[in-house]
């Protein structure tokens, strides 16, 4: 599946592309197999488009400039697909699946040491894994499970956010810092235990309205997070450590929240060493409803005037050995990571050290100056 091949199957898709002739980004959509620039004074940014009263109608009816055929995206000169958000905050939810919750506990007990994880996986997984798979966070049953686990000395801060009343919501990356399909994704050079996290990402406007969804890779450094939860920023937010795309599929009669709730994501990692990892994440196993996660992020307690993108968490936590027995999986430079879903497309990136990925230099001020020069603001 090419990056945008899925858009010919129906639905309304909107994204962003860097245009060399504008020396800046454009808001784009897909029409009849063509990529079309719909940047306008009404919606010069993705943020502005999603703040419109009827974004779906705007995308369908906006005047546009033909750029290239969909199957030429990625090869067409002067056109590069970007992450589909711009001024929105980039937030993420953690520990939203029981299986990955157990892996977070293992990281914590192993203090970020992958050599200790295998033995802990056998012990902790057997003791708490299955028992928590059907516990509703914040319920009376969850409170009883907490007391039982505390008696056994197995309680953890990850279990608190996994089955307690409050979800873990953190800032994954800064507005405009996410990379898009085809770009390099970054791993901190000091990390020795890390992995991709295939997720669905919701596009939410300033009013808390969920308008669509895309794919995301919440690149994670398991050693730093396992060493201390206070290192979450170092584990999650580095140069090129967040990718999203290929485009936002807007909610309409063909695709909505129920499709997100039952979505299945496939992951493939292929290394230059011949290693191949396959994974699968089923949104039907999420322990908190996506709408609840949005409400815990946005409300009277916290506003987002430019809206936000919300990573929903992942079921996937790879344990397949790569560099020796019991060492589990970690990235190598050159790994190609592809996250795919039949309705949202494919997001593919190549792993590199964050210190070797292109520096992020085009921020909010640069965007405003560029749009002003082009006459959009």
N, C-alpha and C positions, 0 to 999 in steps of 0.2 A: 504494500500500500504506500503510494507516494504521500508526501506531507499533506496535501489538500485533496487527494482523490475522493475522500468520503463526502466532500461538500456537494458533489454531483448527485448524491443519493437523496437530497432533500434537506429541508431546514434552512434557517437563516443564520449566516455566520459572519462575524465581524472581527477584524483584527487590526494589526498595525504593521506597516512595512517601512523600511528606510529607503528613500528614493534619492539616488545620487543627484538627479537633476534639481532637486529641492534642497539638497544637503541637509535633509531632516526627515522626520517621520510623517507618515500619512495614515489616516484611518481608511481601512479597506474592507471590501466585502467581496463575495463571489456571486456572479450572475452568468448563467448559461455557460459554465465552464471557464469563465474569464475572471481574473483578478481586477477589481475596479476601485479606483481612488475616489472616496466620497467625502474627503476632508472639506469642511465648509465653515463659514462664520457661525452657523448655528451649532455645529459640532466639530470644532477644530481638534479636539482631543477625545480619547475614549471616555475620559471622565465626563466631559460635557455631553457626549452622546447618551451615556447611561443615566444622566440627570434629566433628560428630556421627558416630557409627559408620556410619550409613546415611542420609545426607542425602536421597537420592531417596525412600526410603520415608517419611521424615518429612514431606516436602512433599506427597506424595500423600495422606497420612492425617491430617495435622494438622487440628484443628478451626479454623474460620475465620469471619470476619465479612465478609459481602458488602458490597462498596464501590460498584461500578458496573459497567455493561457495558463490555467491552473497547473497543468502538468509541466509547465516551464518554470514554476516557482522553485527557487533554489539554484537554477542554472541561468536564468535571465540576467543579463548584465545590468547593473545599476539598481537592482531590486533585491532587498534582503528582508525576509519575514522576521519581525521582532516579537517579543512577548506582547500579548494583547492588552496589557494594562499600561497606564502611564502615571497619572497623578494619584491613583488609589494607594492606600496603605496596603501592605502585603502581610497578612496575618496567617497564622497556622494553628491548627488544633493537634494536640498530641494525645497519645494513649486512648484512642477512641475505639480500638479493637482489642478484645480479650487476649488474642494470641500474641499480638505485638506488645501488649501490656506486660506479659510475662517476660518477654525479651528485655524490656526496659529494667525490670527488677534484676534480671541477670546481669545487665551492664553495671547496675549500681553495686551489686554484691561483688562483682569481679573488679570493681574500681577501675573500669576501663581496660582491663588486661584480657585480651582475647584468649590467651593460653589457659585462663581459669574458667572461661565461660562454659566449656563443654561439660565439665563435671557438675557445675551449678545448674546447667540446663537439665540434666538428668534428675537432679534432686528437686529443684524448685518447680520445674515443669510438671513433674509427677504429683507434687503436693498441692499446687494451687491452680494449675492450668485448666483442667476440665471443670473444676468446681465453680469457676467464675465466668464460664462462657455464656451462661444464660441469666446472669445477674443484671438487673436494670439499675443503672447508676442512680444514686440518691434514694433508692427504695428501702423499705424496712428490711427486706432480705439482704440488701447490700450492707446495711448497718450491722446486722447479725454476723455476716461474713467477716466484716472488719474486726469485730470483737473476737471472733474465733481465731483469725490470723494473728492478731496481736498476742493472744495467749500463747501461740506457738512461736512467737518471735519472728514472724514472717512479714510483718507489716512494712510498707514502703511508701514513700512519697508518690511513687508512680501508681500504686494501688489507690491512694487517696484520690488522685484525679481520674483514675480509671473507673472506679465504682462509687466515688463520693458524689455529692450534689453539684460540685463545681468543676467545669471542664478546664483543661489546660489550654489556654489561648496565648500565643506569644507572637512577637514581631519576627517574622521570618526574614524579611529583607526590606530595604528602603524603597520608597516609590521610585520607579523607573530603573531600578538596578537589576531586575530580573532579565535573564537572557532568554532568547527564543529558540525555535527549532533550528537545528543545524549548527548551533553555536557550541563553543567549548563550555563545559561545566567544571567548576573548580573544587579541588580538595586541598585543604590546608596542608602545607608541606611537612608539618610535624605529626600529622595523624597517621596512625598505623592500623586503624580499625574503623572502616567507614563503609557506607553502602547507599544505594539509591532508595528513594521512597516514592513509589508511584501513587499518585493521589488525584482525586477530582478536586477542582478549585472552583468555588462559586464566585460569581461577579455580583456584588451587592452595591446599591447606590447609597447616597447619604440618608435616604429615608428608611433604610433597612430592607428595601425591596430586593428580592433575589431575582435577577433578570436573566441569568444564563450560567453556563458552566464551561470549563476548559480542563485540560490536563496539566499536571504539574509534577515536578521532581523536587521534593524537599530533601535535597542532598544532606546526609547526616553523618557526623563524626561520632561514632559510638564510643570511642575511647575518651574523648573530652567530656561528653555528657555523662558517661559512666563514672569518671573521676570525681565530678561534682556537678550537681544540677545547677549550681551557680555559674557554671561555664557554658550554659545553654547558648548564650550569644556567640561564643567562640565556636561552638559545635555547629551552629546553624547559619550564621550570617558572615560569610566571607566573600571575597571577590568571585563572582560568577557561580555562587553556590545555590542559586535558585533559578529554575527554568520553568517556563509556562508556554502553553500553546497546543496546537498551532493557532487556533482562533477560538473565540468565544461563540458557542452555539446559543443563540437567544432562545428563551422559552417561547413556545407557540403551541399550536394545536398538535404538532408532531413530536414535541419534546418538552418535558417539564420535570418538576421535582420528583414525581414517581419514577421517572426514568433514571434520575440520579440515584434514588434509593436502591434500585435493583441493578445498577451498572456493574459490569465486570471489566476489570483492567488486566491486561497482559503486559508482562515485563520480559524483556530479553536483554541480556548483557553479553556481548561477545568481546573477548580480549585478544590482543595481539599474540598472547601466549597459547592461543587455541582454547582457552577456557570458555565455557558457555554456561550461562545461568539463565534459567527460566523461572518466572514467578507469576503469581496470579493474586489479585485482590478482588474480593467480592463485597460490594457495598452493602449487600443484604445482611452482612454480619456485623455492621457497625453498631456499637452499643448506645450511641446517642443519635437521635434524629438530627439530620443536617439543619433543619429549621431551628431546633433548640440551640445548636452551636452558634447560629447567627444571632439569636436573641441573647446568648451569653456574651457575645462580642459587642453588640450594638444595642443601645437603648438610652434611657435617661441617665444611666451611669456612665456612658461613654459614647461620644458622637464622632463621626467621620465625615467631615464636610465634603470631602472628595470621594467618598465611598471607599470600599475595600475589596480586596480579593482574599478569599478564605480557603486555605488548604484544609481538607476534612480529615486528614490522617490516613494511615495505611494499615492494612492487614499484614503486609509483607515485611518480614524481618529475616533475611537470608542466614542460614546456618550451614550451608553446603561448604565443605572444606575446599580451600583453594591452594594455600601455601604450605600445607602439611596437616597431618591428622590432628583433629581437635582444635584447629586454628580458625575454623569458620571461614566466612567470605569477607574479603575486603577488596576495594578497587585497586586496579593497576592503571597507571597512565596509559592512555590509548584505548581503554574500554569504550565501546559504543553502547550506549544505553537507549533502548527504545521502549516507550510506554505507549500502548495503543488501546483504543476502544472503538467499536464499530460506528458509534454515533458522534464521537468527538475527534477521531482522527489518530494521528501518530505524532509523538513528540520524541525526537531523536537527538541526542547530544553525545559528544565525545569528551571523556574525562581527561583533565589536565590539572597540574598544580595551580592553585589560585594565584600564586606569584608569577605564573607564566601565561595566564589568561589575559586577554586585553583588559587594560584598566577601564573602569567605569568613569567616564568623564562628561557624558552628556546628561546633565541633571535638569532640575526644574527651571533654573534661570536660563540655561541654554535653550530649552524648549520654548520658553516664552519669547525670547529674542528671535528665535527662528520663525515662529508663527507670526510675530509682528512684522518681520521683514517680508514675509510672504503675503501679508495683508489679511490674515485670518483673525487677528485680534487688534 
